[in-house]
Amino acid sequence: MSAAETTTAKMPPPRQSPPPGGGSGSPQGPRRKRTGGAATPWALLAPCLLILVLVLGYPMIRLVTLSFQKFGQAQLWGFQDPESVGFDNFTAILGDSQFWQVVVRTIVFAAGSVIFTMVVGMLIALLQQRVSGWVKTLINIALVASWGMPIIVATTVFKWLFDSDYGIFNALLSKLPGVDMVGHNWFASGPQGLAVIMLLVVWGAVPFVVITLSAGLTQVPKEMEEAARLDGAGAWGVFRFVTLPILKPIIVMLTTLSVIWDMGVFPQVFVMRNGHPEDEFQLLTTYSYDRAFQVNDYAQGSAIALITVLLLLGVVAVYMRQMLKIGEVE
């Protein structure tokens, strides 16, 4: 055998480049991997989705069904069969001026509650970044205590605080020069009474906002804040151009959740008004309850509740759109 033939025989075969899909030569390998990866999240979510369907599915179906029927006490007790009336319930509700007053009152109440909750929560969260450790611990204890207090107990406490005869709030205000609030009834008018209820709602919602924002503030890079200060930015400039953009996803989430919760306020109004809210105190939740269980028109009560659900779904749609925009920017 010649030298050339020996050299040629010992040369290794040329290396082939791997296929574009990955390390496996078979085109089916990556496809199976991607399919399994896409199915894993749904498998993990399946128990939660099943519970949601069981807990919320039937009530929602029943709510929609009642909204398109004539359903009163006769139908409830089985003396008459439910009668389909199409959109008559919605036509009657949307043509009622009182309903639109309740809608406007609910929106104003929810907007005021959300704004005050977010502002007060942000201020307390920023304050916690600048106080000593033991002061921060005391603030957290107070927040958790107020957050863990049952709504009925908190409402009873607020009823005592703003009582016209024995309320401590009137007594404290009366100590101010030129102020006489002794015997003042905060619930004599709707705006003042709703302001008290709004204060109760804010008091119960602030702890969650503070705790969440405090956790978000720990993710703000100190280097960026220092750089902004070196560039001449003051406290407001650092907050506006550094802290606020980083906290934007958290703020959007908290704002959306607060709108949903505050539009669904029921026990605070119901208990504060001793189970019979006057017309000036009616919100969508209490108005739906009164229609169903005071007037005994369960169909119209269900229709009002369904309209409330649709309004909240609109809020959720806005929230999802904002979160998608934030994701595209990032």
C-alpha positions as CSV (number, residue, x, y, z in Angstrom):
1,M,0.0,0.0,0.0
2,S,1.4,3.4,-0.9
3,A,1.8,6.3,1.4
4,A,-1.0,8.2,-0.4
5,E,-3.4,5.4,0.0
6,T,-2.5,5.1,3.7
7,T,-3.2,8.8,4.3
8,T,-6.4,8.6,2.5
9,A,-7.7,5.7,4.4
10,K,-7.0,7.3,7.8
11,M,-8.8,10.6,7.1
12,P,-12.0,10.9,9.2
13,P,-15.3,11.6,7.5
14,P,-16.3,15.3,7.3
15,R,-18.5,16.6,10.2
16,Q,-22.0,17.5,9.3
17,S,-23.6,20.6,10.7
18,P,-26.6,19.9,13.0
19,P,-30.1,20.6,11.8
20,P,-31.5,24.1,12.5
21,G,-34.0,22.8,15.0
22,G,-31.5,21.8,17.7
23,G,-29.1,19.0,18.6
24,S,-31.3,16.1,17.5
25,G,-31.1,14.9,14.0
26,S,-34.8,13.9,13.9
27,P,-37.2,16.7,13.1
28,Q,-39.7,15.2,15.4
29,G,-37.6,15.6,18.6
30,P,-37.9,19.4,19.1
31,R,-41.6,19.3,18.1
32,R,-42.4,16.8,20.8
33,K,-40.5,18.9,23.3
34,R,-42.3,22.1,22.4
35,T,-45.7,20.3,22.6
36,G,-45.0,18.9,26.1
37,G,-43.7,22.4,27.3
38,A,-46.9,24.1,26.1
39,A,-49.1,21.5,27.8
40,T,-47.4,21.7,31.2
41,P,-48.8,25.1,32.3
42,W,-52.3,24.0,31.5
43,A,-51.8,20.8,33.4
44,L,-50.7,22.9,36.4
45,L,-53.6,25.3,36.1
46,A,-56.2,22.5,35.6
47,P,-57.1,22.1,39.3
48,C,-57.5,25.8,39.9
49,L,-59.6,26.2,36.7
50,L,-61.7,23.2,37.7
51,I,-62.4,24.8,41.1
52,L,-63.3,28.1,39.5
53,V,-65.7,26.4,37.1
54,L,-67.4,24.6,40.0
55,V,-67.6,27.6,42.3
56,L,-68.4,30.3,39.7
57,G,-69.8,28.4,36.8
58,Y,-73.3,27.5,38.1
59,P,-73.9,30.9,39.8
60,M,-73.0,32.8,36.7
61,I,-75.2,30.6,34.5
62,R,-78.1,31.0,37.0
63,L,-77.5,34.7,37.1
64,V,-77.7,35.0,33.3
65,T,-80.8,32.8,33.1
66,L,-82.7,34.8,35.8
67,S,-81.8,38.1,34.0
68,F,-84.0,37.0,31.0
69,Q,-86.9,35.7,33.0
70,K,-89.8,36.9,35.1
71,F,-88.9,35.5,38.5
72,G,-90.6,36.7,41.7
73,Q,-92.0,35.1,44.8
74,A,-94.6,33.1,42.9
75,Q,-91.8,31.5,40.8
76,L,-89.6,31.1,43.9
77,W,-92.2,29.1,45.8
78,G,-93.1,27.1,42.7
79,F,-96.7,28.4,42.3
80,Q,-95.8,29.6,38.8
81,D,-93.2,28.6,36.2
82,P,-90.5,31.1,35.3
83,E,-91.5,33.0,32.1
84,S,-88.9,34.2,29.6
85,V,-89.2,37.9,28.9
86,G,-86.2,38.6,26.7
87,F,-84.6,41.9,27.4
88,D,-87.5,43.4,29.3
89,N,-85.7,43.4,32.6
90,F,-82.7,45.3,31.1
91,T,-85.0,47.7,29.3
92,A,-86.8,48.5,32.6
93,I,-83.5,49.0,34.4
94,L,-81.8,51.1,31.8
95,G,-84.9,53.3,31.5
96,D,-85.0,53.9,35.3
97,S,-83.4,57.2,36.3
98,Q,-82.6,55.9,39.8
99,F,-80.5,53.2,38.3
100,W,-78.3,55.7,36.5
101,Q,-78.0,57.8,39.7
102,V,-76.8,54.6,41.4
103,V,-74.3,53.9,38.6
104,V,-72.8,57.4,38.8
105,R,-72.7,57.2,42.6
106,T,-70.9,53.9,42.5
107,I,-68.3,55.1,40.0
108,V,-67.6,58.3,42.0
109,F,-67.4,56.3,45.2
110,A,-65.0,53.7,43.7
111,A,-62.9,56.3,42.0
112,G,-62.5,58.3,45.3
113,S,-61.7,55.2,47.3
114,V,-59.1,54.0,44.8
115,I,-57.4,57.4,44.5
116,F,-57.2,57.9,48.3
117,T,-56.1,54.3,48.8
118,M,-53.3,54.5,46.3
119,V,-52.1,58.0,47.4
120,V,-52.1,57.1,51.1
121,G,-50.6,53.7,50.5
122,M,-47.8,55.1,48.4
123,L,-47.0,57.8,51.0
124,I,-46.8,55.2,53.8
125,A,-44.7,52.9,51.6
126,L,-42.2,55.7,50.9
127,L,-42.2,56.6,54.6
128,Q,-41.2,53.1,55.5
129,Q,-38.1,53.5,53.4
130,R,-36.9,56.4,55.5
131,V,-37.7,55.4,59.1
132,S,-35.7,53.3,61.5
133,G,-36.2,49.5,61.8
134,W,-38.3,49.6,65.0
135,V,-40.7,52.3,63.6
136,K,-41.1,50.3,60.4
137,T,-41.9,47.2,62.5
138,L,-44.6,49.1,64.5
139,I,-46.1,50.4,61.2
140,N,-46.2,46.9,59.8
141,I,-47.9,45.5,63.0
142,A,-50.5,48.2,62.8
143,L,-51.1,47.5,59.1
144,V,-51.5,43.8,59.6
145,A,-53.8,44.3,62.6
146,S,-56.1,46.6,60.6
147,W,-55.9,44.3,57.5
148,G,-56.8,41.2,59.6
149,M,-59.8,42.9,61.4
150,P,-63.1,41.5,60.1
151,I,-65.2,43.9,58.1
152,I,-68.2,43.7,60.5
153,V,-66.0,44.6,63.5
154,A,-64.3,47.4,61.6
155,T,-67.7,48.8,60.5
156,T,-69.0,48.7,64.1
157,V,-65.9,50.6,65.3
158,F,-66.4,53.3,62.6
159,K,-70.1,53.6,63.6
160,W,-69.0,54.3,67.1
161,L,-66.3,56.8,66.0
162,F,-68.8,58.8,63.9
163,D,-71.8,58.5,66.2
164,S,-73.7,61.7,66.6
165,D,-74.1,61.4,70.4
166,Y,-71.1,59.4,71.6
167,G,-68.7,59.6,68.7
168,I,-65.1,60.4,69.5
169,F,-64.5,62.0,66.1
170,N,-67.1,64.8,66.8
171,A,-65.6,65.3,70.2
172,L,-62.1,65.8,68.8
173,L,-63.2,68.1,66.1
174,S,-65.1,70.2,68.7
175,K,-61.9,70.9,70.5
176,L,-60.6,72.9,67.5
177,P,-61.1,76.7,67.8
178,G,-64.4,77.8,66.3
179,V,-65.6,74.3,65.6
180,D,-68.8,72.9,67.1
181,M,-69.5,69.3,66.0
182,V,-71.3,68.0,69.1
183,G,-74.4,66.1,68.0
184,H,-73.5,66.3,64.3
185,N,-75.1,63.4,62.3
186,W,-72.7,62.4,59.6
187,F,-75.4,60.2,58.0
188,A,-78.0,62.8,57.7
189,S,-76.9,63.4,54.1
190,G,-75.7,61.0,51.5
191,P,-72.4,62.7,50.5
192,Q,-71.2,62.9,54.2
193,G,-72.3,59.4,55.0
194,L,-70.6,58.0,51.9
195,A,-67.5,59.9,52.8
196,V,-67.4,58.1,56.1
197,I,-67.9,54.7,54.4
198,M,-65.2,55.6,51.9
199,L,-62.8,56.3,54.8
200,L,-63.7,52.9,56.2
201,V,-63.0,51.2,52.8
202,V,-59.7,53.1,52.4
203,W,-58.7,52.1,56.0
204,G,-59.2,48.5,55.2
205,A,-57.5,48.6,51.7
206,V,-54.4,50.6,52.5
207,P,-52.4,47.7,54.3
208,F,-52.4,45.5,51.2
209,V,-51.3,48.4,49.0
210,V,-48.5,49.4,51.4
211,I,-47.2,45.9,51.8
212,T,-47.2,45.4,48.0
213,L,-45.6,48.7,47.2
214,S,-43.0,48.3,49.9
215,A,-42.0,45.0,48.3
216,G,-41.8,46.8,44.9
217,L,-39.7,49.6,46.3
218,T,-37.0,47.1,47.3
219,Q,-36.5,46.4,43.6
220,V,-35.7,50.0,42.7
221,P,-31.9,50.1,42.0
222,K,-30.1,52.5,44.4
223,E,-27.6,53.3,41.6
224,M,-30.3,54.8,39.4
225,E,-31.5,57.0,42.3
226,E,-28.0,58.2,43.0
227,A,-27.4,58.9,39.3
228,A,-30.6,60.9,39.1
229,R,-29.6,62.9,42.2
230,L,-26.1,63.6,40.7
231,D,-27.9,64.9,37.6
232,G,-29.7,67.4,39.8
233,A,-33.0,65.7,40.3
234,G,-34.8,66.4,43.6
235,A,-36.9,64.0,45.6
236,W,-39.9,64.5,43.3
237,G,-37.7,64.1,40.2
238,V,-36.3,60.8,41.5
239,F,-39.7,59.5,42.3
240,R,-41.2,60.6,38.9
241,F,-38.5,59.5,36.6
242,V,-36.9,56.5,38.4
243,T,-39.3,55.0,41.1
244,L,-42.6,55.5,39.3
245,P,-41.7,53.8,36.0
246,I,-40.3,50.8,37.8
247,L,-43.4,50.5,40.0
248,K,-45.8,51.0,37.1
249,P,-46.8,47.3,36.7
250,I,-47.5,47.0,40.4
251,I,-49.5,50.2,40.4
252,V,-51.6,49.1,37.5
253,M,-52.3,45.8,39.2
254,L,-53.2,47.4,42.5
255,T,-55.4,50.0,40.9
256,T,-57.3,47.4,38.9
257,L,-57.8,45.2,41.9
258,S,-58.9,48.2,44.0
259,V,-61.5,49.3,41.4
260,I,-62.9,45.8,41.3
261,W,-63.1,45.6,45.1
262,D,-64.4,49.1,45.7
263,M,-67.2,48.7,43.0
264,G,-68.2,45.5,44.8
265,V,-68.5,47.1,48.3
266,F,-71.5,45.7,50.1
267,P,-71.1,44.9,53.8
268,Q,-69.7,48.3,54.8
269,V,-72.8,50.1,53.4
270,F,-75.2,47.4,54.5
271,V,-74.0,47.3,58.1
272,M,-73.4,51.0,58.5
273,R,-77.0,51.7,57.5
274,N,-78.5,48.9,59.7
275,G,-79.5,46.7,56.8
276,H,-81.7,49.3,55.1
277,P,-79.6,51.7,53.0
278,E,-81.5,54.8,52.0
279,D,-81.7,55.9,48.4
280,E,-78.7,58.3,48.9
281,F,-76.5,55.5,50.0
282,Q,-77.4,52.9,47.4
283,L,-74.5,51.5,45.3
284,L,-74.9,48.9,42.6
285,T,-74.4,46.0,45.0
286,T,-76.9,47.2,47.6
287,Y,-79.3,48.3,44.8
288,S,-79.2,44.8,43.3
289,Y,-79.8,43.3,46.8
290,D,-82.8,45.5,47.5
291,R,-84.4,44.7,44.1
292,A,-84.0,41.0,44.7
293,F,-84.8,40.6,48.4
294,Q,-86.7,43.8,49.4
295,V,-88.9,44.2,46.3
296,N,-88.8,40.5,45.7
297,D,-88.0,40.9,42.0
298,Y,-85.1,38.4,41.6
299,A,-85.0,38.8,37.9
300,Q,-84.3,42.6,37.9
301,G,-81.8,42.1,40.8
302,S,-80.0,39.5,38.7
303,A,-80.0,41.9,35.7
304,I,-78.4,44.6,37.8
305,A,-75.8,42.2,39.1
306,L,-75.1,41.1,35.5
307,I,-74.6,44.7,34.4
308,T,-72.2,45.2,37.3
309,V,-70.2,42.1,36.2
310,L,-70.0,43.5,32.7
311,L,-68.7,46.8,34.0
312,L,-66.0,45.0,36.0
313,L,-65.1,42.9,32.9
314,G,-64.5,46.2,31.2
315,V,-62.1,47.2,34.0
316,V,-60.3,43.9,33.6
317,A,-60.0,44.4,29.8
318,V,-58.4,47.8,30.4
319,Y,-56.0,46.2,32.9
320,M,-55.0,43.4,30.5
321,R,-54.4,45.9,27.7
322,Q,-52.1,48.0,30.0
323,M,-50.2,44.9,31.1
324,L,-49.6,43.9,27.5
325,K,-48.4,47.3,26.7
326,I,-46.0,47.2,29.6
327,G,-44.8,43.8,28.4
328,E,-44.1,45.1,24.9
329,V,-42.1,48.0,26.2
330,E,-40.0,45.8,28.4
